[in-house]
Amino acid sequence: MSSATSAGNTLPGDPPPKGAPPGGRRAIAVWSVGVSVYFVAVIFRTSLGVAGLDAADRFHVGASALSTFSILQLLVYAGMQIPVGLLVDRLGTKKVLGIGVVLFTVGQLGFAFSPSYGMALASRALLGCGDAMTFISVLRLGTRWFPARRGPMVAQLAGLVGMAGNLVSTLVLARLLHGIGWTAAFAGSALAGVVVFVLLLLFLKDHPEGHEPEPLPHQGAAYVRRQIATSWREPGTRLGLWVHFTTQFPAMVFLLLWGMPFLVEAQGLSRATAGGLLTLVVLSNMTVGLVYGQVIARHHAARLPLALGTVGATALLWAATLAYPADRAPMWLLVVLCTVLGACGPASMIGFDFARPANPPERQGTASGITNMGGFVASMTTLFAVGMLLDATGDDYGIAFSSVFVLQALGVTQILRLRKRAARRERERLVASRVETVHVPV
């Protein structure tokens, strides 16, 4: 086994194996360039969350048609995850991120100037395609530049930076939208894509000097099938997908589209107050992400309890909010709900901590792509279900948001089914890795 492969199976607390990426200031600088691209992608992705009601007025559409914006964007995003993972494994981070920046910037510009619902849909699809190329690339960049023991914290920090992008959408873009108008706000925000594209071209490198990955043979469709099949056969990859599926979508649906309408129309809050609660979700996400990253880095066994605990707390708070006996939930309950929703993003990152040690470096992109599909498939499904149920029930948000519990139950069932197999396989890999590392001649 190569030292690179051994490094891929290192657990937190283990000493770095010979040949592991060095980390350090240079790694932080390069990784920061990559994560800045993800930061801008999240701003663009979540921009519709603060513009949902404006989009409904601008394009004269109802709840189902409005949800189609986000559904199509997430459909493209989810469908691109495995191809993007394969591309990252084949082409490297810099090329894939560069393509992504061009696509999501053009998509944001198109959305700014779209005169019709159809053109706006096409623009969001293009944005989703570019967005899909960012997070998997940033995860790959982290594994190439930092030792494996830093993996959980680096991944959580990437998620934290993404939520900072969400914060920009909530605080800055929302004000621009209502201050300078639709076209100027969206077109102006697209300039951020140009800035990060220049930074990427000038400063980003796929890996440190002396840590070049082994070249992969060009085997066409056979290579693609083998990469996907081998990654999928690992129980850790499948467990990672279902953890991501079950944990991410409640907050994603809330922030991406339905949170603002729910708080304004169902709870009777002003847009300013609703925006403050959306901001609370983002701030909670950033705080919890730091805590989860530190806990997992020190206690690897905490991964599953943290994930399942987050799912349970989310379900409990949604049930309490939707079943509250009065017409509207009290502010304190909405505050607690939004605080707990903030833990969904960090909990979803735990999925990658199951997939990462289950796969060697040459499959990290593919495995991460499979894992990352989970939450976005769940989000897309819930966005569609909420929109359809709102139209069918005359905007009964209690019934519409009850669809959250169905997907949570499905996900928890799969997590419990796979957890023992994944744990056993991870232990076997770790023992084999340590034995072979000991016998590598110095």
C-alpha positions in Angstrom: 0.0 0.0 0.0 1.3 3.4 -0.9 1.9 6.1 1.7 -0.9 8.1 0.1 -3.3 5.3 0.5 -2.3 4.9 4.1 -2.8 8.5 4.7 -6.4 8.3 3.4 -7.2 5.8 6.2 -5.7 7.7 9.1 -8.0 8.6 11.9 -7.9 11.7 14.1 -5.3 11.3 16.8 -3.0 9.1 14.7 0.4 10.5 13.8 0.7 11.7 10.2 2.1 8.8 8.0 5.2 9.2 5.9 4.3 11.1 2.7 1.2 12.8 4.1 0.5 16.4 2.8 2.4 19.0 4.9 -0.4 21.5 5.7 1.0 24.8 7.0 0.6 28.4 5.8 1.0 27.6 2.1 -1.8 25.0 2.3 -4.0 27.5 4.1 -3.4 30.2 1.4 -4.1 27.8 -1.5 -7.2 26.3 0.2 -8.5 29.8 0.9 -8.5 30.6 -2.8 -10.5 27.4 -3.5 -12.9 28.0 -0.6 -13.5 31.6 -1.8 -15.0 30.2 -5.0 -17.3 28.0 -2.9 -18.2 31.1 -0.8 -19.4 33.0 -3.9 -21.2 29.9 -5.3 -23.2 29.7 -2.1 -24.1 33.4 -2.3 -25.5 32.8 -5.8 -27.2 29.5 -4.8 -29.0 31.0 -1.8 -29.8 34.4 -3.5 -33.3 33.1 -4.4 -34.0 32.4 -0.7 -34.2 36.1 0.0 -35.8 36.9 -3.4 -38.6 34.3 -3.4 -41.5 36.6 -2.9 -40.0 39.1 -5.4 -39.5 36.4 -7.9 -43.1 35.3 -7.6 -44.2 38.9 -8.3 -41.7 39.5 -11.1 -42.6 36.3 -13.1 -46.2 36.1 -11.9 -46.0 32.5 -10.6 -47.5 30.6 -7.7 -45.9 28.3 -5.1 -45.3 25.3 -7.3 -43.8 27.3 -10.1 -41.7 29.2 -7.6 -40.4 26.0 -6.1 -39.4 24.8 -9.6 -36.6 27.4 -9.6 -34.9 25.7 -6.6 -35.9 22.2 -7.6 -34.3 22.5 -11.1 -31.2 24.1 -9.6 -30.9 21.2 -7.1 -31.8 18.6 -9.7 -28.9 19.8 -11.8 -26.6 20.0 -8.8 -27.5 16.5 -7.6 -27.2 15.0 -11.0 -23.8 16.5 -11.5 -22.2 15.2 -8.3 -20.9 11.9 -9.6 -19.7 13.3 -12.9 -18.0 16.2 -11.0 -16.4 13.7 -8.7 -15.0 11.8 -11.6 -13.8 15.0 -13.3 -12.0 16.1 -10.1 -10.3 12.7 -9.9 -9.4 12.9 -13.6 -8.7 16.6 -14.2 -7.8 18.0 -10.8 -9.3 20.8 -8.7 -8.2 23.9 -10.6 -9.7 23.0 -14.0 -13.0 21.9 -12.5 -13.3 24.9 -10.2 -12.5 27.2 -13.2 -15.3 25.7 -15.3 -17.7 26.0 -12.3 -16.9 29.7 -11.8 -17.7 30.5 -15.4 -21.0 28.6 -15.4 -22.4 30.0 -12.1 -21.3 33.6 -12.9 -23.1 33.4 -16.3 -26.1 31.9 -14.6 -26.3 34.7 -12.1 -26.0 37.3 -14.8 -28.7 35.5 -16.9 -31.0 35.5 -13.8 -30.5 39.3 -13.4 -31.6 40.1 -17.0 -34.2 37.3 -17.5 -37.4 38.8 -19.0 -39.4 35.6 -18.6 -39.9 32.7 -16.3 -38.5 30.2 -18.9 -35.2 32.1 -19.3 -34.9 32.6 -15.5 -35.3 28.8 -15.1 -32.5 28.2 -17.6 -30.3 30.6 -15.8 -30.8 28.8 -12.4 -30.1 25.5 -14.1 -26.8 26.9 -15.4 -26.0 28.3 -12.0 -26.7 24.9 -10.4 -24.3 23.2 -12.9 -21.5 25.6 -11.9 -22.3 25.4 -8.2 -22.1 21.6 -8.4 -18.4 21.8 -9.3 -17.3 23.8 -6.3 -17.8 21.8 -3.0 -16.4 18.5 -4.2 -13.4 20.3 -5.6 -12.8 22.1 -2.3 -13.0 18.8 -0.4 -10.4 17.3 -2.8 -8.2 20.4 -2.4 -8.3 19.9 1.4 -7.3 16.2 1.2 -4.4 17.1 -1.1 -3.0 19.9 1.0 -3.7 18.9 4.6 -3.0 15.7 6.6 -5.9 13.3 6.9 -6.2 13.9 10.7 -7.2 17.5 9.8 -9.9 16.3 7.5 -13.0 16.7 9.7 -12.0 20.3 10.8 -11.1 21.3 7.2 -14.4 20.0 5.9 -16.3 21.8 8.7 -14.5 25.0 8.0 -15.4 24.8 4.3 -19.0 24.4 5.3 -18.7 27.3 7.6 -17.4 29.5 4.8 -20.3 28.4 2.7 -22.7 29.5 5.4 -20.9 32.8 5.5 -21.9 33.1 1.9 -25.5 32.4 2.9 -25.1 35.2 5.5 -24.1 37.6 2.7 -27.3 36.7 0.8 -29.4 37.2 3.8 -28.0 40.5 5.0 -26.4 42.2 2.0 -28.2 40.9 -1.1 -31.6 41.2 0.5 -30.9 44.9 1.2 -29.5 45.5 -2.3 -32.6 43.8 -3.8 -35.0 46.2 -2.1 -32.7 49.2 -2.5 -31.4 49.2 -6.1 -33.8 46.6 -7.6 -33.7 43.1 -9.1 -31.4 43.6 -12.1 -28.8 45.8 -10.5 -28.6 43.6 -7.4 -28.1 40.3 -9.2 -25.9 41.7 -12.0 -23.7 43.5 -9.4 -23.3 40.3 -7.3 -22.1 38.5 -10.4 -18.9 40.6 -10.3 -17.8 38.5 -7.3 -17.6 35.5 -9.7 -15.1 37.5 -11.9 -12.9 38.3 -8.9 -12.6 34.7 -7.6 -12.0 33.5 -11.2 -8.9 35.8 -11.4 -7.7 34.6 -8.0 -8.1 31.0 -9.0 -6.1 31.5 -12.2 -3.2 33.3 -10.4 -2.8 31.4 -7.1 -4.6 28.0 -7.0 -2.5 24.8 -7.3 -4.0 21.2 -7.2 -1.3 19.8 -4.8 1.9 20.7 -3.0 5.2 20.1 -4.8 6.4 16.5 -4.3 2.8 15.2 -3.6 1.6 14.7 -7.2 -1.0 12.0 -7.4 -0.2 8.9 -9.5 -1.5 9.5 -13.1 -4.7 7.6 -13.8 -4.9 5.6 -17.0 -7.4 6.7 -19.6 -9.8 3.8 -19.7 -13.0 5.6 -20.8 -16.4 4.2 -19.8 -14.8 1.2 -18.1 -12.9 3.5 -15.7 -16.0 5.5 -14.9 -18.0 2.4 -14.1 -15.3 0.9 -11.9 -14.8 4.2 -10.0 -18.5 4.5 -9.3 -19.1 0.8 -8.5 -16.1 0.5 -6.3 -17.0 3.6 -4.3 -20.6 2.5 -4.0 -19.6 -1.0 -2.7 -18.0 0.6 0.3 -20.6 0.7 3.2 -18.9 3.9 4.4 -19.8 5.7 1.2 -23.4 4.6 1.4 -23.6 5.5 5.0 -22.1 8.9 4.2 -24.8 9.5 1.6 -27.6 8.7 4.0 -26.2 10.8 6.8 -26.0 13.7 4.3 -29.5 12.9 3.0 -31.1 12.9 6.5 -29.3 15.8 8.1 -28.9 18.6 5.5 -32.3 19.1 3.8 -34.5 20.7 6.6 -32.2 23.7 6.8 -31.5 23.8 3.1 -35.2 23.9 2.3 -35.8 26.6 4.9 -32.9 28.8 3.7 -33.1 28.2 0.0 -36.8 29.0 -0.5 -39.5 28.3 2.0 -38.3 29.9 5.2 -39.1 33.4 4.3 -42.7 32.7 3.0 -43.3 30.4 6.1 -42.3 33.1 8.5 -44.0 36.0 6.7 -47.2 34.3 5.5 -47.8 31.6 8.1 -46.3 33.2 11.2 -47.2 36.8 10.4 -43.7 38.2 10.8 -42.4 41.2 9.0 -39.7 40.6 6.3 -37.1 42.3 8.6 -37.9 39.9 11.5 -38.0 36.9 9.2 -34.7 37.9 7.7 -33.3 38.1 11.2 -34.4 34.5 11.9 -32.8 33.3 8.7 -29.6 35.1 9.8 -29.9 33.2 13.1 -29.9 29.9 11.2 -26.7 30.9 9.4 -25.0 32.1 12.6 -26.0 29.0 14.5 -24.6 26.9 11.6 -21.2 28.7 11.7 -21.0 28.2 15.5 -22.1 24.6 15.6 -19.7 23.8 12.7 -16.7 24.8 14.7 -17.9 22.7 17.7 -18.7 19.6 15.6 -15.4 19.8 13.8 -13.4 20.0 17.1 -15.4 17.2 18.7 -15.0 14.8 15.7 -11.3 15.6 15.4 -10.8 14.5 19.0 -13.5 11.8 19.3 -14.1 9.9 16.0 -16.8 7.8 17.6 -18.9 10.9 18.1 -19.8 11.1 14.4 -23.0 9.0 14.4 -24.4 10.3 17.8 -23.9 13.9 16.6 -25.7 13.1 13.3 -28.6 11.2 14.8 -28.9 13.7 17.7 -29.2 16.6 15.2 -31.9 14.7 13.3 -33.9 14.0 16.5 -33.6 17.6 17.7 -34.7 19.0 14.3 -37.7 16.6 14.1 -38.8 17.6 17.7 -38.6 21.3 17.1 -40.4 21.1 13.7 -43.2 19.0 15.4 -43.5 21.5 18.2 -43.7 24.5 15.8 -46.2 22.9 13.4 -48.4 21.4 16.2 -48.5 24.5 18.4 -52.1 25.0 19.5 -52.3 28.7 18.6 -52.5 30.0 15.1 -48.9 31.2 15.3 -45.9 29.8 17.1 -44.4 32.2 19.8 -41.2 33.9 18.9 -39.2 32.0 21.4 -40.1 28.7 19.7 -39.2 30.1 16.3 -35.9 31.2 17.7 -35.1 27.7 19.1 -36.3 26.1 15.8 -33.9 28.3 13.8 -31.1 27.7 16.2 -31.5 23.9 15.9 -31.8 24.2 12.1 -28.4 25.8 12.1 -26.9 22.4 13.2 -28.2 20.6 10.1 -25.3 21.9 7.8 -22.5 20.8 10.2 -24.2 17.5 10.8 -24.4 16.9 7.0 -20.6 17.3 6.8 -20.3 14.2 9.0 -21.3 12.2 6.0 -18.0 13.0 4.3 -16.2 11.7 7.5 -17.7 8.3 6.8 -16.9 8.3 3.1 -13.4 9.7 3.3 -11.7 6.8 5.3 -13.7 4.2 3.2 -11.9 5.2 0.0 -8.3 5.7 -1.2 -7.2 9.1 -2.5 -7.8 8.2 -6.1 -11.5 7.7 -5.4 -12.0 10.7 -3.0 -13.7 12.8 -5.6 -16.1 10.1 -6.7 -17.0 9.1 -3.2 -17.5 12.7 -2.1 -19.8 13.2 -5.2 -21.9 10.2 -4.2 -22.2 11.4 -0.6 -23.0 15.0 -1.6 -25.9 13.8 -3.7 -27.8 12.7 -0.6 -28.8 16.0 1.0 -29.5 17.7 -2.3 -31.8 14.9 -3.5 -33.6 15.2 -0.2 -33.8 19.0 -0.5 -35.1 18.8 -4.0 -37.8 16.2 -3.1 -38.9 18.3 -0.1 -39.0 21.6 -2.1 -41.2 19.9 -4.6 -43.4 18.3 -1.9 -43.9 21.6 0.0 -44.8 23.5 -3.1 -47.3 20.9 -4.3 -48.9 20.6 -0.8 -49.2 24.4 -0.4 -51.0 24.7 -3.7 -53.2 21.6 -2.9 -54.1 22.7 0.6 -54.5 26.5 0.1 -51.2 27.4 1.7 -51.4 25.1 4.8 -47.8 25.2 5.9 -48.4 22.7 8.7 -49.4 20.0 6.2 -46.7 21.0 3.7 -43.8 21.0 6.1 -44.9 17.6 7.5 -43.2 16.1 4.5 -39.9 16.7 6.4 -40.7 13.8 8.8 -41.2 11.3 6.0 -37.7 11.8 4.6 -36.1 11.9 8.0 -37.7 8.5 8.8 -36.4 7.0 5.5 -32.9 8.4 6.2 -32.7 7.2 9.8 -33.8 3.7 8.7 -30.9 3.5 6.2 -28.4 4.9 8.6 -29.2 2.3 11.3 -29.1 -0.5 8.6 -25.6 0.5 7.4 -23.8 1.6 10.5 -22.4 -1.7 11.7 -21.1 -2.8 8.3 -19.5 0.6 7.8 -17.8 0.5 11.2 -16.5 -3.0 10.7 -15.1 -2.2 7.3 -13.5 1.0 8.6 -11.8 -0.9 11.4 -10.5 -3.5 8.9 -9.0 -0.8 6.7 -7.4 1.0 9.6 -5.7 -2.2 10.9 -4.5 -3.1 7.5 -3.2 0.4 6.9 -1.3 0.5 10.2 0.3 -2.9 9.6 1.4 -2.1 6.1 2.7 1.4 7.1 4.9 -0.3 9.8 6.4 -2.5 7.1 7.2 0.2 4.7 11.0 0.5 4.5 12.4 3.9 5.5 
